[in-house]
Amino acid sequence: MQIIKTSDGSQTIYLPEINEQYHSLNGAITESEYVYIDKGYRFFQGENPNVFEVGFGTGLNCLLTALQAEQLKRPTLYISIEKFPLEKNVTNQLNYGRLFSDDSQHIFELIHKCQWNNEVQISEYFRLFKIEGDLLNYSLADFENCNVIYFDAFGPDKQPEMWTPLIFNKISMLTSTGGVLVTYSAKGDVRRQLNASGFDMKKIPGPPGKIHMLRGIKKESKI
């Protein structure tokens, strides 16, 4: 596991054993802000959103969402599931909070210090529920009516078990009608499988270094 700097000055983690990094080398913050905040969190117009993230990772998406919630004074519950939480000695080295402000660094530290599997009030407008578990066999029955989905697992070629109809159906079940799903992937198989799982998926322009990404709206159930 190596911490490396991306082109916008923010860091990411590189895993040599699978030749994969957590974020785009074209800019970790740049990618996360574009894909998840701009095209997901801000795109959804409803009040008091519940956000569900597949893959907590470094906590960058969580931090950026918390900062947006405070800036917009938008009460937000953020739920994220992670099978392999990073060690404290790793997250302490990441520079995300320090690139914004002292308050941002404090929020980033709180995000990583708070207990797993408990809802925690991180700031005035942001609550966090981190799940330590495997999405493949973890029941999401207690997490319904999520409005914004960040699908941020490792790529389909690196983590194929996360990009299957089984997973997409589980995500669809917890997403409210009209909810928004965003992912950096633009693969045709991913788009078709998410369509089959109840999302109206479209290709939209991607972040720097990617031509396209996917965004979908949860369709009304016919059941």
C-alpha positions as CSV (number, residue, x, y, z in Angstrom):
1,M,0.0,0.0,0.0
2,Q,1.5,3.3,-1.1
3,I,0.3,6.9,-0.7
4,I,0.9,8.8,-3.9
5,K,0.1,12.4,-5.0
6,T,-2.4,13.0,-7.9
7,S,-2.3,15.9,-10.3
8,D,-4.4,18.3,-8.3
9,G,-2.1,17.9,-5.2
10,S,-4.5,15.6,-3.3
11,Q,-3.4,12.1,-2.4
12,T,-4.6,8.6,-3.1
13,I,-3.6,5.1,-2.2
14,Y,-2.1,2.7,-4.7
15,L,-2.4,-1.1,-4.2
16,P,0.5,-2.8,-6.1
17,E,-0.9,-6.3,-5.7
18,I,-3.9,-5.5,-8.0
19,N,-2.3,-2.5,-9.8
20,E,-5.1,-0.2,-8.8
21,Q,-5.5,3.1,-6.9
22,Y,-8.4,4.4,-4.9
23,H,-8.9,7.5,-7.1
24,S,-8.0,8.9,-10.5
25,L,-4.4,10.0,-10.9
26,N,-5.8,13.1,-12.7
27,G,-6.8,14.4,-9.3
28,A,-8.5,12.5,-6.4
29,I,-10.4,15.5,-5.1
30,T,-11.2,16.7,-8.7
31,E,-12.7,13.3,-9.6
32,S,-14.7,12.9,-6.4
33,E,-16.1,16.5,-6.5
34,Y,-17.2,16.0,-10.1
35,V,-18.6,12.5,-10.0
36,Y,-20.1,12.3,-6.6
37,I,-20.7,15.8,-5.4
38,D,-21.6,17.7,-8.6
39,K,-23.3,14.9,-10.5
40,G,-24.8,13.2,-7.5
41,Y,-25.3,15.1,-4.3
42,R,-26.0,18.5,-5.8
43,F,-27.9,17.1,-8.7
44,F,-30.5,15.6,-6.4
45,Q,-32.9,18.4,-5.5
46,G,-34.7,16.9,-2.5
47,E,-34.3,18.1,1.0
48,N,-32.5,16.2,3.8
49,P,-31.0,13.5,1.6
50,N,-29.8,10.1,2.7
51,V,-26.6,9.2,0.9
52,F,-25.4,5.6,0.5
53,E,-21.8,5.0,-0.5
54,V,-20.5,1.6,-1.8
55,G,-16.9,1.6,-0.6
56,F,-15.9,4.0,2.1
57,G,-12.2,3.8,1.2
58,T,-10.2,6.9,2.2
59,G,-13.3,8.8,3.4
60,L,-12.8,11.5,0.7
61,N,-16.3,11.3,-0.7
62,C,-17.6,11.4,2.8
63,L,-15.6,14.5,3.7
64,L,-16.6,16.4,0.5
65,T,-20.3,15.6,1.2
66,A,-20.0,16.8,4.8
67,L,-18.4,20.1,3.7
68,Q,-21.2,20.5,1.1
69,A,-23.9,19.7,3.7
70,E,-22.5,22.4,6.0
71,Q,-22.1,25.0,3.2
72,L,-25.6,24.4,2.0
73,K,-27.1,24.0,5.5
74,R,-28.6,20.7,4.1
75,P,-29.2,18.1,6.8
76,T,-27.7,14.9,5.5
77,L,-27.4,11.3,6.7
78,Y,-24.4,9.5,5.1
79,I,-24.3,5.7,5.1
80,S,-21.2,3.8,3.8
81,I,-20.2,0.2,3.8
82,E,-16.5,-1.0,3.7
83,K,-15.2,-4.5,4.0
84,F,-11.6,-3.5,4.6
85,P,-11.3,-0.3,6.7
86,L,-8.0,1.5,6.4
87,E,-5.7,1.6,9.4
88,K,-5.4,4.9,11.4
89,N,-1.7,5.2,10.5
90,V,-2.7,5.4,6.8
91,T,-5.6,7.8,7.1
92,N,-3.6,10.1,9.3
93,Q,-1.2,10.6,6.4
94,L,-3.9,11.7,3.9
95,N,-3.9,15.4,3.1
96,Y,-7.6,16.0,2.1
97,G,-8.6,18.0,5.1
98,R,-5.5,20.1,5.2
99,L,-6.1,21.2,1.6
100,F,-9.3,23.0,2.6
101,S,-9.1,24.5,6.2
102,D,-8.5,23.6,9.8
103,D,-12.2,23.0,10.3
104,S,-12.1,20.6,7.3
105,Q,-9.2,18.7,8.8
106,H,-11.1,18.4,12.1
107,I,-14.1,17.0,10.3
108,F,-11.9,14.5,8.4
109,E,-10.4,13.3,11.7
110,L,-13.9,12.9,13.3
111,I,-15.0,10.9,10.2
112,H,-12.2,8.4,10.8
113,K,-12.3,8.4,14.6
114,C,-16.0,7.7,15.0
115,Q,-17.2,4.2,15.7
116,W,-18.3,1.8,13.1
117,N,-21.9,0.5,13.0
118,N,-23.2,3.4,14.9
119,E,-24.8,6.7,13.8
120,V,-22.7,9.6,14.8
121,Q,-23.4,13.4,14.5
122,I,-20.2,14.7,12.8
123,S,-21.3,18.3,12.4
124,E,-24.5,20.4,12.6
125,Y,-25.8,19.2,9.3
126,F,-24.0,15.9,8.8
127,R,-24.6,12.5,10.4
128,L,-22.6,9.4,9.5
129,F,-23.2,5.7,9.8
130,K,-20.2,3.6,8.8
131,I,-20.8,-0.1,8.2
132,E,-17.9,-2.5,8.6
133,G,-19.1,-5.4,6.5
134,D,-19.2,-7.1,3.1
135,L,-22.0,-5.8,0.8
136,L,-22.2,-9.3,-0.8
137,N,-23.8,-10.8,2.4
138,Y,-24.8,-7.8,4.5
139,S,-28.5,-7.1,4.9
140,L,-29.5,-3.6,4.0
141,A,-33.1,-4.0,5.2
142,D,-32.6,-1.2,7.8
143,F,-31.5,1.3,5.2
144,E,-34.4,2.3,3.0
145,N,-35.3,5.4,1.1
146,C,-31.7,6.4,0.3
147,N,-31.8,9.3,-2.2
148,V,-28.2,9.5,-3.5
149,I,-26.0,6.4,-4.3
150,Y,-22.3,6.7,-4.7
151,F,-21.2,3.5,-6.4
152,D,-17.4,3.7,-5.8
153,A,-16.1,0.1,-5.7
154,F,-12.9,-0.8,-7.4
155,G,-13.3,-1.3,-11.1
156,P,-15.2,-4.2,-12.7
157,D,-12.0,-5.7,-13.9
158,K,-10.4,-5.6,-10.4
159,Q,-13.5,-6.3,-8.2
160,P,-16.0,-8.1,-10.5
161,E,-18.1,-9.5,-7.6
162,M,-19.2,-5.9,-6.8
163,W,-20.6,-5.2,-10.3
164,T,-23.3,-7.9,-10.6
165,P,-27.1,-8.0,-10.8
166,L,-27.1,-9.3,-7.2
167,I,-25.4,-6.2,-5.9
168,F,-27.3,-3.8,-8.2
169,N,-30.6,-5.3,-7.1
170,K,-29.6,-4.8,-3.4
171,I,-28.8,-1.2,-4.1
172,S,-32.0,-0.7,-6.1
173,M,-34.1,-2.0,-3.2
174,L,-32.8,0.7,-0.8
175,T,-33.0,3.6,-3.3
176,S,-36.1,5.8,-3.2
177,T,-38.1,6.5,-6.4
178,G,-36.4,9.4,-8.1
179,G,-33.1,8.7,-6.3
180,V,-29.9,9.3,-8.1
181,L,-27.0,6.8,-8.6
182,V,-23.6,7.9,-9.9
183,T,-20.5,6.0,-10.7
184,Y,-17.2,6.7,-12.4
185,S,-17.7,3.6,-14.6
186,A,-19.1,3.9,-18.1
187,K,-19.1,0.3,-19.2
188,G,-22.0,-0.9,-21.3
189,D,-22.5,-4.0,-19.1
190,V,-22.8,-1.9,-16.0
191,R,-25.3,0.5,-17.6
192,R,-27.4,-2.4,-18.9
193,Q,-27.4,-4.3,-15.6
194,L,-28.3,-1.1,-13.6
195,N,-31.1,-0.5,-16.1
196,A,-32.4,-4.0,-15.5
197,S,-32.2,-3.4,-11.7
198,G,-34.6,-0.4,-11.9
199,F,-32.5,2.6,-12.8
200,D,-32.9,4.8,-15.9
201,M,-29.2,5.0,-16.7
202,K,-27.5,7.5,-19.0
203,K,-23.9,8.2,-20.0
204,I,-22.8,11.8,-19.2
205,P,-19.5,13.6,-19.6
206,G,-16.9,12.2,-17.3
207,P,-14.2,13.8,-15.0
208,P,-10.8,14.8,-16.3
209,G,-9.2,11.7,-17.9
210,K,-12.5,10.0,-18.6
211,I,-14.8,10.6,-21.6
212,H,-17.9,9.3,-19.8
213,M,-19.4,8.3,-16.5
214,L,-22.9,6.9,-15.6
215,R,-25.8,8.5,-13.8
216,G,-29.2,6.9,-13.2
217,I,-32.6,7.8,-11.8
218,K,-34.5,5.1,-9.8
219,K,-37.7,4.3,-11.7
220,E,-41.0,3.8,-10.0
221,S,-41.5,0.1,-9.0
222,K,-44.1,-1.8,-10.9
223,I,-44.6,-4.3,-8.1
